[in-house]
Amino acid sequence: MSVFRRGRFTWLAYLLLAYFSYLQASLGPLMPFLRSELNLSYAQGGLHLSAFAVGMIAAGLSAAALAQRMGRRMVLWGGALGMGLGALLLMSGRHGAITLCAVLLMGYLGALLLIMIQATLSDHHGALRATAFTESNMVAVLCAGLSPLMIGLWEHTPIGWRGAVLMGALALGWLAFFYRHTAIPERPVFTGRRAVSNHLPASFWGLWFVLILCVAMEWCMVAWSADFLHTIVGLPATDAAMLVSVFFIAAALGRFANSRWSLRTSPRVLLLAMLSVVAIGFPIFWLAKSPLWAVIGLGVVGFGVGSLFPLGLSVALTIAAEDAESASGWVSAAIGLAILAAPFSLGVLADHYELTTAFAVLLLFNVVALFITFAVRPEQF
């Protein structure tokens, strides 16, 4: 069994991803307070989340060129600093147009940071990139879960929700001080047939579409599972909201388990296994007649869904190992597309039909992702 080593750079990458995830996750919980202060409508509040997704898409399309021109170190630290400055602008903005621009800035520069983290971890750990991705995403989901708690706690102080955002921005100063001299892996030089190609292989695009479906499933569960537990299962709204934490806890456990399993098992096999777990857990959640079974199903789905992105990312960047920056950029665009379209589309379906019927789309997503992943032959990467 190969030995996975976490050096200084690996810990820096993990902590920077935690920083990104904390600030990204703060946008939803702080939005009710921001809407109240600035007298924004629900639609105007929703535009902020859409702006973050648009920023991610734009970063995905430009990151490779920026890294080639400026170097990975500049793009990584510049993206981290820019996201923090965007957060400070969001805190100080007193008009919806300013806060919207702040979130767009956070999305674009934060995604540049995300892309560099993914590309450098992939190149640094090579065949063990799946372990690095699952471990880093386990840390990320824990910090994402911490963000709403901090916003709630700070809201009871004179500073308000801004204290929680300021904590995230100031954390970057600590990271920059202690890790300022840490070497950032530069893009490796490859030789051979694929090294001279400017095109990502067809199998990568199959996994790219799988990633869109996986992120769509995750964000739809995060956005709508509380409503499902309340309106369909019949739980009180407060209990339903609190029980969504089961999804996040299970996702963290799934990522931890897969970080261990990936040391001895192919990430493609694990991706198929986790998609199968979702295929088992989702009907339990979706068809549950009692709160207990719904929560059990939610936990099973969380265990599987939480690992889909890091495992899919590992397979995709294994396929495109010779061009990790470009591939990671397209992955960021995939995340942005899924965040932008999926929760909104499920809401539209729920308005026209009902939430139970709308949730059936996730089962379709899962089946398609399973089929495509199975169809990508191991020898292709």
C-alpha positions in Angstrom: 0.0 0.0 0.0 1.3 3.5 -0.9 2.1 5.9 1.9 0.2 9.2 1.9 2.3 12.0 3.3 0.9 15.4 4.4 3.7 17.9 4.1 3.5 21.7 4.7 2.0 22.4 1.3 -0.7 19.8 1.8 -1.8 21.3 5.1 -1.8 24.8 3.5 -4.0 23.5 0.7 -6.4 21.9 3.2 -6.7 25.1 5.3 -7.1 27.4 2.2 -10.0 25.1 1.1 -11.5 25.4 4.6 -11.2 29.2 4.3 -12.9 29.1 0.9 -15.7 26.8 2.1 -16.4 28.8 5.3 -16.9 32.1 3.3 -18.9 30.4 0.6 -21.2 28.7 3.1 -21.8 32.0 4.9 -23.7 33.5 2.0 -26.9 31.6 2.6 -27.2 32.0 6.4 -26.4 35.7 6.3 -28.8 36.6 3.5 -31.9 37.0 5.7 -30.0 39.6 7.7 -28.7 41.4 4.7 -32.1 41.4 3.0 -33.6 43.0 6.1 -30.9 45.7 6.4 -30.9 46.7 2.7 -34.7 46.0 2.2 -34.0 43.5 -0.6 -36.6 41.1 -2.0 -36.2 37.4 -2.1 -35.3 37.6 -5.8 -32.6 40.2 -5.1 -31.2 38.1 -2.3 -31.2 35.1 -4.6 -29.3 37.1 -7.2 -26.3 37.2 -4.8 -26.0 33.4 -4.8 -26.4 33.4 -8.6 -23.6 36.0 -8.8 -21.3 33.7 -6.8 -22.0 30.9 -9.3 -21.4 33.2 -12.3 -18.1 34.2 -10.8 -17.1 30.5 -10.5 -18.0 29.9 -14.1 -15.9 32.9 -15.3 -13.0 31.7 -13.2 -13.2 28.3 -14.6 -12.8 29.7 -18.1 -9.9 31.9 -17.4 -7.8 30.2 -14.6 -5.5 28.2 -16.9 -4.5 31.2 -18.9 -3.9 33.3 -15.7 -1.8 30.6 -14.1 0.3 30.2 -17.3 0.9 34.0 -17.4 1.3 34.8 -13.7 2.3 31.5 -12.1 0.4 29.3 -9.7 1.6 31.0 -6.6 0.4 34.4 -7.6 -3.0 33.1 -8.7 -3.5 31.0 -5.5 -2.6 33.8 -3.0 -4.2 36.5 -5.2 -7.4 34.5 -5.3 -7.3 34.0 -1.5 -6.7 37.7 -0.9 -9.3 38.7 -3.4 -12.0 36.5 -1.8 -11.2 38.1 1.6 -11.4 41.6 0.2 -14.8 40.7 -1.5 -16.0 39.5 1.9 -15.0 42.8 3.5 -16.8 44.7 0.8 -19.9 42.6 1.4 -19.7 43.6 5.1 -19.3 47.3 4.4 -21.7 47.6 1.5 -24.8 49.7 2.1 -26.5 49.1 -1.2 -27.7 46.0 -3.0 -25.6 46.8 -6.1 -22.4 47.0 -4.0 -23.1 43.7 -2.1 -23.9 42.0 -5.4 -20.6 43.1 -6.9 -18.8 41.9 -3.7 -20.3 38.4 -4.0 -19.4 38.3 -7.7 -15.8 39.2 -6.7 -15.9 36.5 -4.0 -17.1 33.9 -6.5 -14.5 34.8 -9.2 -11.4 35.2 -7.1 -12.5 32.4 -4.6 -12.9 30.0 -7.5 -9.4 30.9 -8.8 -8.1 29.8 -5.4 -10.2 26.7 -5.5 -8.9 25.8 -9.0 -5.3 26.2 -7.9 -5.8 24.1 -4.8 -7.3 21.3 -6.9 -4.6 21.5 -9.6 -1.7 21.6 -7.2 -3.0 18.9 -4.9 -3.5 16.7 -7.9 0.1 17.2 -9.2 1.6 17.0 -5.8 0.0 13.7 -4.7 -0.3 12.0 -8.1 -1.8 8.6 -7.8 -2.9 9.3 -4.3 -4.8 12.5 -5.3 -8.1 10.8 -4.3 -7.0 10.7 -0.7 -5.9 14.3 -0.7 -9.3 15.4 -2.3 -11.4 13.4 0.1 -9.4 14.6 3.2 -9.5 18.2 2.1 -13.2 18.1 1.3 -13.8 16.6 4.8 -12.1 19.6 6.4 -14.1 21.8 4.0 -17.5 20.4 4.9 -16.7 20.8 8.6 -15.9 24.5 8.2 -18.9 25.0 5.9 -21.0 23.6 8.7 -19.3 25.9 11.2 -20.2 29.0 9.2 -24.0 29.2 10.0 -23.3 28.5 13.6 -20.9 31.4 13.8 -23.3 33.7 12.1 -26.0 32.8 14.6 -23.7 33.3 17.5 -22.3 36.6 16.3 -25.8 37.9 15.5 -26.4 38.0 19.3 -23.5 40.5 19.7 -23.3 44.2 18.8 -21.2 43.4 15.7 -23.9 41.1 14.3 -23.4 38.6 11.4 -20.4 40.7 10.2 -18.3 39.3 13.0 -18.6 35.8 11.5 -17.5 36.9 8.1 -14.7 39.0 9.5 -13.4 35.9 11.3 -13.1 34.1 8.0 -11.4 37.0 6.3 -8.9 37.4 9.2 -8.1 33.7 9.2 -6.3 34.3 5.9 -3.9 36.7 7.6 -2.9 33.9 10.0 -2.4 31.5 7.1 -0.4 34.0 5.1 1.9 34.7 8.1 2.7 31.0 8.9 2.7 29.7 5.3 4.1 32.6 3.3 7.3 30.8 2.5 5.7 27.5 1.6 6.6 26.3 -1.9 3.6 25.9 -4.3 4.0 23.0 -6.8 4.4 24.4 -10.3 2.9 22.7 -13.4 4.9 19.6 -14.2 6.4 19.1 -17.7 5.1 16.1 -19.5 6.4 14.4 -22.7 4.6 12.1 -25.1 1.6 12.1 -27.3 -1.0 13.7 -25.0 1.5 16.4 -23.8 1.3 18.1 -27.1 -2.5 18.1 -27.3 -4.5 21.2 -26.5 -7.6 19.2 -26.0 -8.8 17.4 -22.9 -9.7 13.7 -23.7 -13.3 12.7 -24.4 -13.4 10.6 -21.2 -12.7 13.7 -19.2 -15.8 15.4 -20.5 -17.9 12.4 -19.5 -16.6 12.7 -15.9 -17.1 16.5 -16.2 -20.8 15.9 -16.8 -20.9 13.4 -14.0 -19.5 16.2 -11.7 -22.3 18.5 -12.8 -24.9 15.9 -11.8 -23.1 15.1 -8.5 -22.9 18.8 -7.5 -26.5 19.3 -8.5 -27.6 16.4 -6.3 -25.7 17.7 -3.3 -26.9 21.3 -3.6 -30.5 20.3 -4.2 -30.4 18.2 -1.1 -28.9 21.1 0.9 -31.4 23.6 -0.5 -34.6 21.6 -0.3 -34.3 18.7 2.1 -35.5 20.9 5.1 -38.6 21.8 3.0 -39.2 18.2 2.1 -39.0 17.1 5.8 -41.4 19.8 6.7 -44.0 19.8 3.9 -43.9 16.2 2.9 -42.8 14.2 5.9 -44.7 16.5 8.3 -41.9 17.6 10.8 -42.1 21.1 12.4 -40.1 23.6 10.4 -37.6 24.2 13.2 -37.0 20.4 13.6 -36.7 19.9 9.9 -34.1 22.6 9.6 -32.0 21.2 12.5 -32.2 17.7 11.1 -30.5 18.8 7.9 -27.3 18.6 10.0 -27.6 14.8 9.7 -26.8 15.2 6.0 -23.7 17.2 6.8 -22.5 14.9 9.5 -23.0 11.9 7.3 -21.2 13.7 4.4 -18.2 14.3 6.7 -18.2 10.7 7.7 -18.4 9.6 4.1 -15.4 11.7 3.1 -13.4 10.4 6.0 -14.2 6.8 5.2 -13.4 7.3 1.5 -10.1 9.0 2.3 -9.0 5.8 4.0 -10.5 3.5 1.3 -8.9 5.4 -1.5 -5.4 4.4 -0.3 -6.2 0.8 -1.5 -9.1 1.1 -3.9 -9.5 2.9 -7.2 -11.4 6.2 -7.0 -13.5 5.1 -10.0 -14.6 2.0 -8.0 -15.4 4.1 -5.0 -17.3 6.6 -7.1 -19.5 3.8 -8.4 -19.9 2.5 -4.9 -21.0 5.9 -3.5 -23.4 6.4 -6.4 -24.9 3.0 -5.5 -25.2 4.1 -1.9 -27.1 7.2 -3.0 -29.3 4.9 -5.2 -30.2 2.9 -2.1 -30.6 5.8 0.3 -32.5 8.2 -1.8 -35.7 6.0 -2.2 -35.7 5.5 1.6 -35.7 9.3 2.1 -38.0 10.1 -0.9 -40.7 7.5 -0.1 -40.5 7.6 3.7 -43.8 7.7 5.5 -42.3 8.4 8.9 -39.8 11.0 10.2 -37.4 8.2 11.4 -37.1 6.6 8.0 -36.8 10.0 6.3 -33.9 11.0 8.5 -32.2 7.6 8.1 -32.5 8.0 4.3 -31.1 11.5 4.6 -28.1 10.2 6.4 -27.5 7.4 3.9 -27.8 9.9 1.0 -25.4 12.3 2.8 -22.8 9.6 3.3 -22.8 8.8 -0.4 -23.4 12.3 -1.9 -20.7 13.9 0.3 -18.0 11.9 -1.4 -19.2 12.1 -5.0 -17.4 15.4 -5.8 -14.0 14.6 -4.4 -14.0 11.1 -5.9 -15.3 12.4 -9.3 -12.7 15.2 -9.2 -10.0 12.6 -8.6 -11.1 10.5 -11.6 -11.4 13.5 -13.8 -7.9 14.9 -12.9 -6.4 11.5 -13.3 -7.7 11.4 -16.8 -6.4 14.9 -17.5 -3.3 14.7 -15.3 -1.2 16.5 -18.0 -3.3 19.6 -17.9 -4.6 19.8 -14.3 -5.1 23.6 -14.4 -7.4 23.5 -17.5 -9.2 20.5 -16.2 -9.7 22.0 -12.7 -10.9 25.2 -14.4 -13.6 23.4 -16.2 -14.5 21.6 -13.0 -15.0 25.0 -11.4 -17.3 26.0 -14.3 -19.2 22.7 -13.7 -19.7 23.6 -10.0 -20.9 27.1 -11.0 -23.4 25.7 -13.6 -24.8 23.2 -11.1 -25.2 25.7 -8.3 -26.7 28.3 -10.7 -29.2 26.0 -12.3 -30.1 22.9 -10.2 -31.7 24.2 -6.9 -33.6 26.9 -8.9 -34.8 24.3 -11.5 -36.0 21.9 -8.7 -37.9 24.8 -7.1 -39.6 25.6 -10.4 -40.6 21.9 -10.8 -41.9 21.9 -7.2 -44.1 25.0 -8.0 -45.6 23.4 -11.1 -46.0 19.9 -9.7 -45.1 19.2 -6.1 -41.9 18.7 -4.1 -42.1 14.9 -4.1 -42.4 14.8 -7.9 -39.6 17.4 -8.3 -37.3 15.3 -6.2 -37.6 12.4 -8.6 -35.2 14.4 -10.8 -32.4 13.5 -8.4 -33.0 9.8 -8.9 -32.6 10.4 -12.7 -29.3 12.4 -12.1 -28.0 9.5 -10.1 -28.8 6.9 -12.7 -27.2 8.9 -15.5 -24.1 9.5 -13.4 -23.8 5.8 -12.6 -24.2 4.9 -16.3 -21.5 7.4 -17.5 -19.1 6.5 -14.8 -19.5 2.8 -15.6 -19.0 3.5 -19.3 -15.7 5.2 -18.8 -13.2 2.3 -19.1 -10.4 2.0 -16.6 -7.8 1.8 -19.4 -8.8 5.3 -20.5 -6.9 6.6 -17.6 
